[in-house]
Amino acid sequence: MVIIITALVFFWSASGHRLADGSSDTWVDSQGHLHVLGIELGKTTLREAEIELKSRSDIAVYIYPVTHKRAGITLEAFFPAIADHSKVILELDAHPPLLEKLQQRATIPHIYPNAVARMNLHPEDLAIVHQLIVTKATLIPSIQISYEMLSKRFGMAASSNSTEDGTVHYDYPALGLRAILFKDGPARLQFSNP
């Protein structure tokens, strides 16, 4: 019963994000900004995103090792549960000098098993960070996603590829979407301006 209710909530919340219908909320405007989940990538601030998602975020500096596919330092805001219990990660536009300042005042790094380090922000830096612009969004749906569900919501993928572990990547370059469906584990829908 819980699975059925979760699926219905996903489809209800997703219905406004279909490309095929005339009331699409996932679209690219004339300036090349992607609109997704009520957020305009490249324009919406973190504070505005929190208001739109009706949730507070957990903000941290992440340091990815050179061996990681995302090598470097990023500033990310994590939403552990939005209205349909999906998770959202927003990457913020923080220039290197600001990232360095935030990193110097942040907590001692917590190192995860994959060697990624997380540093919590100093409380005095939160006001600055809430004014930063959202550049990328990752949606981690609360239910298992299939390609059929993706195609109903976003249309046919422009390309796809599989890895040895059963992970499949579907690319929608016109929309700025890369959907990653894992064999075991929740999908990731990664959005960025096309």
N, C-alpha and C positions, 0 to 999 in steps of 0.2 A: 504494500500500500504506500509506504514512504517513497519507494522508487517511482511509482506512478505519479504521485503528487510532485516530486522533484522534477520529473520530466515535463509535466504540465507547466510548472512555474518557469522552467527554462524556455519552453516554446512560447509561452505568453510574453516573457520579458524579451525574447529574441525576435518576436514578430515585428517590432518596430525597426529592426536592423536588417531586414531583408532588402536585397538589391532589386529583386524582381517586381516588388510592388511600388506604387506611386508614393507611399509615405515613408520611404526609406530614411532611417536615421544614420546609416553607415554610408557615407558618401564623401567624395573629394570635391572641394569648392574650387572656384576659378583661380584662387591663389595657390592651389596645390596642397591645401591643408585637409587632412583626413578628419572627419567627424565620426566619432565612435563612442558609444556609451554616454552621449551628451557632452563629450569632451572634444575640443578642437585642438588637435596636435599642432604644436608650434605657436599657439596663442593662449590657450587656457592656462591659468596659474594653478598651482597645487591647491590653494585654498578654494578656488572656484570648483576644482575637481571634487574636493571633499564635499562641498555643498551639493553638487550634481549627483554624486554617488551616495549621498546621505550617510556618510561614514567617515570616521577619523582614520588617518593613516599612521603607520609606524615607519618613520623615516630613518635611514641609515646610509652611511658611506660604505660601499663595498669595494674591496680590492681583489681583483681577479689576477691570479698568477699568469706569467707569460705562457705557460703551457695550456691555459684555458682558452676556449674559443672566444671568450669575451675579454681577453687580457686588457688590464687597465683599471682605472678608478671610475666608479659611477656613483651617482647619488640617486637613491631609489626610495619610493614611497610604496609601502605594502598595505593593501586593504585585505584583512583576513576574511571578511565576509561582507559582500554587498547584499542587496535585497533578495536575490535568489540563491544565496549562500555560495556563490562563486567567489574566487579570489582574484584580485587585480594587483598588478605591479605597474607603477608608473615610473618611467625614467625621466629625470629632470635635467634641464639645460643649466649646468653649472660649469663655468669656465675654469680652467686649471688654477688660476690664482685663488678663486673662491673655494674650490675643492681642497686646495692646500691649507687654507685658513680653517675650513671646517674640520679637516683631518687633524690639524694640530690641537684643536680644542676638544676633539671627540674623546670618547672613552678608549681604554686599552682594547686593541682588536681581539675579537673572539674568532678563532680559527676553526672552520668547519672541516670535516673529514676530506672534502675535495680540495682543500688548501685555500678556499675563498675566505677572506677575512671580512668581518663585519664590525663597524665602529658606530656606536650610538652617538647622536649629536649632543653637543652641549645645549642645555635648555635656552640659553640666550641667543642661539643661532636659529631657533625654530621660526621666529618671525620673518627672518630674511628668506629662509627656505620656502615658506608658504607663498612667497611672491614669485618664485621661480616658475618658468614655463615648462609644461609637460611636453616632452618630445617623442616618447614612445609609450605604448601601453601593451601589457600582456594580460590576457584574460585566461584564467584557469577555471573552466566550467566545473560545476559541482556534480555533473553527471558525465557518463561515458559518451564521447562524441564519435560519430562515424562519418565517413566521407559522404554518405547519403544525406546526413543532417547538414553538413557543410554546403553541399551543392544546392539543397533547398533554400538555404539562407543566403549564400553568396554567389551561387552559380557554379559553373564548371571551372575547375582550377586550370591555370595556364600551363602548369607543369607539376610533376610530382617525382619523387625519388624515395627509395627505401634503403634502409641500412640493414646490416647483418642481424641486428638484434630485434628486427621487426618494426622499428620506428619508421613512420611514413611522413614525409614532408610534402605539403601541398602549397603551391605558390599562387597568389593572386596579385601580380605586380601592379595592375591598374588601381587596385584598392589599397595597396601597401600592406597586405596581409600575408603572413606565413603561418600556416596551421601545421602543428606538429602533433601527430597522433602516436602515442606510445602504446606498445603491445600491453604492457603492464603499467598502469599509472594514468593520472589525469592528462588530458590534452592541454596544449598551450596554443593560444591564438595570439600571435605577435603582430601588433599594428604599428606602422610608422608611416610618415608622409611618403607617398610614392615619388 
